[in-house]
Amino acid sequence: MEKTRVAIVGFGTIGTGVARLLLDQGDRTARHAGRTLWLEHIADVDVTSPRDVDLPLGVLTDDLSRITDNPEIKVVAQLIGGIEPARTIMLRLLESGKDIVTANKALLAEHGPELFDRARELGRSIAFEASVAGGVPIIANISQCLSANQLTSLRGILNGTSNFIVSEMEERGANYDDAVREAQRRGLAEADPAMDVDGTDAAQKLAILAHLAFGARAHWRDIPRVGIDKLDPADLRYAKELGYRVKLLAVASLTEEGLELHVSPTLVRMGRPLAEVREAYNAISVVGDAVGRVFYHGLGAGQMPTASAVVADMIDTVVGRTKITFQTLELWSKDESRVTVRDFAKLPARYYLRFTVKDRPGVLANIAGVLGRKNVSIASVIQHEPDQNGDVDTVPLVIMTHTATEGDMQAAIEEIDQLACVHDQSVRMRVLEA
């Protein structure tokens, strides 16, 4: 059978998984590609650490030029994380005539226009299914399978680490720090999990999906985001009492006023598919004007789910499907954004609010007065008795609002937090009903 020589740059967890699939499942990949994907080289700065794969002699090297200078290598899986040296290496690979497959969402979110323009200039392609939602084929579905639709809404749980942490807190009663440590123990969180828990990772992925789905040119840093790093188990209990679960949601919704974009912990009504996503799974709910609502669910991280997406992209690239799609879509081209991003302050939503207040008459009236002056209407109130094991002089006050704008809600919270009857900082989360 004909051979197409391929290579891997970056031999970490994902690179190891890709190598395993290429070497151990060669017959499978050949059946789908119509030719053998021959793993010629793996380049990495570390050539001594043990990996869970048996490599043929001479495959592993610390010399990138053995890939860039070999014209027989056609496709390279570039699996280095971060921005640099990943950006420089990708440009070098493109300029040496290689088509690229990558899982690096941070690099695409930061330098997508530069890299894609350069690939087009050189007649090369970049495939990136593994950059969002791991093994869930959301990139192909949005860019190809749903291309007959005008997409109107995209809501997703795009970070499996955060979802695992929230699940641990909700289902096992763990506090935030213990849940993070458990995620690290299982290999789901880095030693520094900041980008996962502060919403950065989800915002980077949302920027990519919003570009694919709506032609938006929003930089991920400009997407309003709140993470789960300040999430209190008490709010998970109160949300459940109200019939909701808390999920870190990334939202892109097309309206007459423009595109709504944000990432934040959100109350999702129990029984809805997004509310039932557990552990380290990702899920994306997409709405198109022709197909209606479609739901994608699967492992969004981990060695083999991500390797699955990388190898599938390598097969598509070898066969030629990627080149056709890449040229047709003109992703991150010089074209202007097809949509305007809405002013975040004007976005409407219902809200969950929690205040720690003095247990005395008139407090609710004071808070309700501020909300009323800021055009925020109360839908329901929960107030429990003081915790006998804690501060008996304060009580939690939970309020669910009717629809209000983000700006009015923010102004109300800033004023309420200054009231003498309010202790600590208030908690505010958006509520998703539909």
C-alpha positions in Angstrom: 0.0 0.0 0.0 1.2 3.5 -0.8 2.8 5.4 2.1 2.5 9.0 3.2 5.2 10.0 5.6 4.1 12.0 8.6 5.7 13.4 11.7 5.0 14.6 15.2 6.5 17.7 16.9 6.0 17.6 20.7 6.1 14.2 22.5 4.1 14.9 25.6 0.8 13.3 26.6 -1.0 14.0 23.4 1.9 13.3 21.2 2.4 9.9 22.9 -1.3 9.1 22.2 -1.0 10.1 18.6 2.1 7.9 18.2 0.2 5.0 19.7 -2.6 5.3 17.3 -0.4 5.6 14.3 1.8 2.7 15.2 -0.7 0.3 16.9 -3.7 1.0 14.6 -1.9 1.4 11.3 -4.4 -0.9 9.5 -7.3 1.2 10.8 -5.9 4.5 9.7 -4.8 3.0 6.3 -8.3 1.8 5.7 -9.7 5.3 6.2 -6.9 7.1 4.4 -6.4 4.7 1.5 -2.7 4.6 2.3 -0.4 4.0 5.2 0.4 7.0 7.5 4.1 6.2 8.1 5.5 7.8 11.2 8.9 9.0 10.1 10.0 11.1 13.0 8.9 12.6 16.4 10.8 15.7 17.4 11.1 16.8 21.1 13.6 18.4 23.3 13.3 15.5 25.7 14.5 12.2 24.1 15.2 10.3 27.3 12.0 10.3 29.4 10.0 7.0 29.2 6.7 7.1 27.3 4.0 4.6 27.1 4.7 3.6 23.5 7.3 1.5 21.7 9.0 3.5 19.0 11.0 2.0 16.1 14.7 2.8 16.3 15.6 6.3 14.9 12.1 7.8 15.0 12.6 10.0 18.1 14.9 13.0 17.6 15.7 16.3 19.2 16.6 17.8 15.8 13.6 19.5 14.2 15.5 19.8 10.9 15.2 16.1 10.4 11.5 16.9 9.8 11.7 20.3 8.1 14.5 19.2 5.7 12.8 16.0 4.7 10.6 16.7 1.6 9.0 13.3 1.9 7.2 14.2 5.2 4.0 15.8 4.1 1.9 16.2 7.3 3.1 17.2 10.8 1.1 17.0 14.0 2.4 20.1 15.9 1.5 19.3 19.5 3.6 21.8 21.5 1.4 23.9 23.8 1.6 27.6 24.7 2.5 30.5 22.4 6.3 30.3 21.9 8.2 28.4 20.6 5.0 26.9 19.2 4.3 29.8 16.9 7.8 30.0 15.5 8.0 26.2 15.0 4.6 26.2 13.2 5.8 28.9 10.8 9.0 27.0 10.2 7.0 23.8 9.4 4.7 25.7 7.0 7.6 27.3 5.2 9.3 23.9 4.8 6.2 22.7 2.9 4.3 20.8 5.6 0.6 20.7 6.2 -0.2 21.1 9.9 -2.5 19.5 12.4 -2.6 21.1 15.8 -4.4 20.9 19.2 -3.1 24.2 20.4 -6.2 26.4 20.9 -4.2 29.2 22.7 -1.9 29.6 19.7 -4.8 29.8 17.3 -6.8 32.2 19.5 -3.8 34.5 19.8 -2.1 34.2 16.3 -4.8 32.6 14.1 -4.8 35.4 11.5 -1.0 35.4 11.1 -0.7 31.6 10.9 -3.6 31.1 8.5 -2.6 33.9 6.2 0.9 32.4 6.0 -0.5 28.9 5.3 -2.6 30.3 2.5 0.3 32.2 1.0 2.3 29.0 1.0 -0.5 26.8 -0.3 -0.5 24.8 2.9 -3.3 23.9 5.4 -3.9 23.9 9.1 -6.4 21.4 10.7 -7.4 22.0 14.3 -10.3 19.8 15.4 -8.4 18.8 18.6 -8.1 22.4 19.7 -11.7 22.6 21.0 -13.5 19.9 23.0 -10.9 17.1 22.6 -12.6 14.1 21.1 -15.9 15.9 20.4 -15.9 16.7 16.6 -17.4 20.1 17.0 -15.1 21.9 14.5 -16.1 19.6 11.6 -19.7 19.8 12.5 -19.9 23.6 12.6 -17.7 24.2 9.6 -19.0 21.4 7.4 -21.9 19.3 8.6 -24.1 22.3 9.6 -23.0 24.6 6.7 -26.6 24.7 5.3 -27.7 26.5 8.4 -27.5 30.0 9.8 -26.4 29.1 13.3 -28.1 31.2 15.9 -26.8 29.9 19.2 -23.9 28.0 20.7 -23.7 27.2 24.4 -21.0 25.0 25.7 -19.1 23.4 28.6 -15.7 23.7 26.9 -13.4 23.0 29.8 -13.4 19.5 31.3 -11.2 20.4 34.2 -13.6 23.0 35.5 -16.6 20.7 35.0 -14.9 18.0 37.0 -14.1 20.4 39.8 -17.7 21.7 39.9 -19.0 18.1 39.8 -16.8 17.2 42.8 -18.1 20.1 44.7 -21.7 19.4 44.0 -21.9 15.6 44.2 -19.3 14.9 46.8 -19.5 18.0 48.9 -15.8 18.8 48.3 -14.6 22.4 48.8 -12.9 24.1 45.9 -9.3 23.5 47.0 -9.9 19.7 47.6 -11.7 19.4 44.2 -8.7 21.0 42.4 -6.3 18.7 44.2 -8.4 15.7 43.1 -8.4 17.0 39.5 -4.6 17.3 39.6 -4.3 13.8 41.1 -6.2 12.4 38.2 -4.1 14.2 35.7 -7.0 16.5 34.7 -5.5 19.7 36.0 -2.0 21.2 35.6 0.2 22.1 38.7 -1.0 25.7 38.0 -4.7 25.3 36.9 -5.3 29.0 36.5 -6.2 29.0 32.8 -8.8 26.3 33.3 -10.4 27.7 36.4 -10.4 31.4 35.6 -12.3 31.0 32.3 -9.3 31.7 30.0 -9.3 28.3 28.3 -13.0 28.4 27.7 -12.8 31.9 26.3 -10.0 30.9 23.9 -12.1 28.0 22.6 -15.2 30.2 22.4 -13.3 32.7 20.2 -12.4 29.9 17.8 -16.0 28.6 17.7 -17.5 32.1 17.3 -15.2 32.7 14.3 -16.3 29.4 12.7 -20.0 29.7 13.5 -20.6 33.4 13.0 -17.5 34.9 11.3 -16.7 36.9 14.5 -13.2 38.4 14.9 -13.3 38.8 18.6 -10.0 38.4 20.5 -10.4 36.0 23.4 -9.1 38.6 25.8 -12.1 40.8 24.9 -14.7 38.2 25.8 -16.1 38.9 29.2 -15.2 35.9 31.5 -15.6 34.8 35.0 -14.2 31.5 36.2 -15.0 29.0 38.9 -12.1 29.9 41.2 -14.4 31.8 43.6 -17.2 29.3 43.5 -18.7 28.5 46.9 -20.3 25.1 47.7 -23.1 27.0 49.3 -24.2 28.4 46.0 -24.3 24.9 44.5 -26.6 23.9 47.3 -28.9 26.9 46.9 -29.0 26.4 43.1 -30.0 22.8 43.5 -32.7 23.9 46.0 -34.0 26.2 43.3 -33.9 23.4 40.6 -30.7 24.3 38.9 -27.1 23.2 38.6 -24.1 25.5 38.1 -22.0 25.0 35.0 -19.1 27.1 33.5 -20.8 28.0 30.2 -19.3 29.6 27.1 -22.1 31.4 25.2 -22.3 32.8 21.7 -25.8 33.9 20.6 -26.7 35.8 17.5 -29.4 38.5 18.0 -30.7 41.4 15.9 -28.4 43.7 18.1 -25.3 41.6 17.4 -23.4 38.6 18.8 -23.6 37.9 22.5 -20.3 36.5 23.8 -19.3 35.6 27.4 -18.0 32.9 29.7 -19.3 32.5 33.3 -20.7 30.1 35.9 -24.3 29.8 35.0 -27.4 28.3 36.6 -28.8 25.7 34.2 -32.2 24.1 35.0 -31.9 20.5 36.1 -33.0 18.1 33.4 -31.6 20.1 30.6 -28.8 18.3 28.7 -26.2 20.8 29.7 -27.1 20.6 33.4 -26.5 16.8 33.4 -22.9 16.9 32.0 -20.7 15.4 34.7 -17.0 14.8 35.4 -14.5 15.9 32.8 -16.9 15.8 29.9 -17.5 18.6 27.4 -20.8 19.4 25.8 -22.0 21.9 23.2 -25.6 22.8 22.3 -25.9 24.3 18.8 -29.0 25.8 17.2 -29.4 26.2 13.4 -32.3 27.7 11.6 -32.8 24.6 9.5 -31.7 21.7 11.8 -32.9 23.1 15.1 -31.0 22.2 18.3 -28.2 19.7 18.1 -26.2 18.4 21.1 -22.6 17.2 21.2 -21.2 15.4 24.2 -18.0 13.6 25.0 -14.6 13.7 26.7 -13.0 17.1 26.1 -9.6 16.3 27.3 -7.2 13.5 28.0 -4.6 11.6 26.0 -6.6 9.3 23.7 -9.8 11.5 23.1 -7.5 14.3 21.9 -5.2 12.0 20.0 -8.3 10.6 18.3 -9.1 14.1 16.9 -5.5 14.7 15.9 -5.2 11.5 13.9 -8.6 12.1 12.2 -7.3 15.4 11.1 -4.1 13.8 9.8 -6.2 11.3 7.8 -8.3 14.2 6.3 -5.2 16.1 5.5 -3.5 13.1 3.8 -6.6 12.4 1.8 -7.0 16.0 0.7 -10.2 16.9 2.4 -8.6 19.4 4.7 -7.0 21.4 1.8 -10.4 21.8 0.1 -12.1 22.9 3.4 -9.2 25.2 4.3 -9.2 27.1 1.0 -13.0 27.3 0.9 -13.6 28.6 4.4 -10.8 31.2 4.4 -10.7 31.1 8.1 -9.0 34.1 9.9 -8.7 35.8 6.5 -8.3 39.6 6.0 -12.1 39.9 5.7 -13.8 42.1 8.2 -15.9 40.4 11.0 -19.3 39.5 9.6 -21.0 40.3 12.9 -20.8 43.0 15.6 -20.2 41.9 19.2 -22.9 43.3 21.5 -22.1 45.6 24.3 -21.9 43.3 27.3 -23.5 45.9 29.6 -26.7 45.7 27.5 -27.1 42.0 27.5 -30.3 40.8 29.2 -30.5 37.9 31.6 -32.0 36.5 34.7 -29.7 36.4 37.8 -29.1 34.4 40.9 -27.9 36.7 43.7 -26.6 35.7 47.2 -25.9 38.2 50.0 -24.7 37.7 53.5 -26.8 40.1 55.6 -27.4 41.0 59.1 -30.4 39.2 60.6 -32.6 42.1 61.4 -35.8 43.7 60.1 -35.7 45.9 57.0 -32.7 44.4 55.3 -34.7 42.8 52.4 -36.5 46.1 51.9 -33.1 48.0 51.7 -31.8 45.5 49.1 -35.1 45.4 47.1 -35.1 49.2 47.1 -31.7 49.3 45.4 -32.7 46.7 42.9 -35.9 48.5 42.1 -34.1 51.8 41.5 -31.7 50.0 39.1 -34.6 48.4 37.1 -34.1 44.9 38.5 -37.2 43.1 39.5 -37.3 40.2 42.1 -38.8 36.9 41.1 -38.2 34.9 44.3 -36.4 35.0 47.6 -34.9 32.4 49.9 -33.7 33.2 53.4 -32.6 30.5 55.8 -32.3 30.7 59.5 -28.8 31.6 60.9 -26.2 28.8 60.9 -25.9 27.8 64.6 -22.3 26.6 63.9 -21.3 29.9 62.3 -22.1 33.6 62.7 -25.6 33.7 64.3 -25.9 37.4 63.5 -25.9 37.0 59.7 -28.0 35.0 57.3 -27.7 34.1 53.6 -30.2 35.9 51.4 -30.8 34.4 48.0 -32.7 36.3 45.3 -33.7 35.2 41.8 -34.4 38.1 39.5 -36.5 38.7 36.4 -34.7 39.7 33.3 -32.4 42.7 33.7 -29.4 44.1 31.7 -25.9 43.3 32.8 -25.2 47.0 33.3 -28.2 47.6 35.6 -27.4 44.4 37.5 -23.7 45.4 38.0 -24.7 48.9 39.2 -27.2 47.5 41.6 -24.6 45.0 43.1 -22.0 47.8 43.5 -24.5 49.8 45.5 -25.8 46.9 47.6 -22.3 45.8 48.5 -21.9 49.3 50.2 -24.9 48.9 52.5 -24.1 48.6 56.2 -26.4 45.6 56.5 -24.5 43.5 53.9 -21.4 41.5 55.0 -18.8 40.2 52.5 -19.0 40.4 48.8 -22.1 39.4 47.0 -22.4 36.5 44.6 -24.0 37.0 41.2 -24.5 34.4 38.4 -26.5 34.3 35.2 -29.4 32.0 34.8 -30.1 30.0 31.6 -33.7 28.8 31.2 -34.0 27.6 27.6 
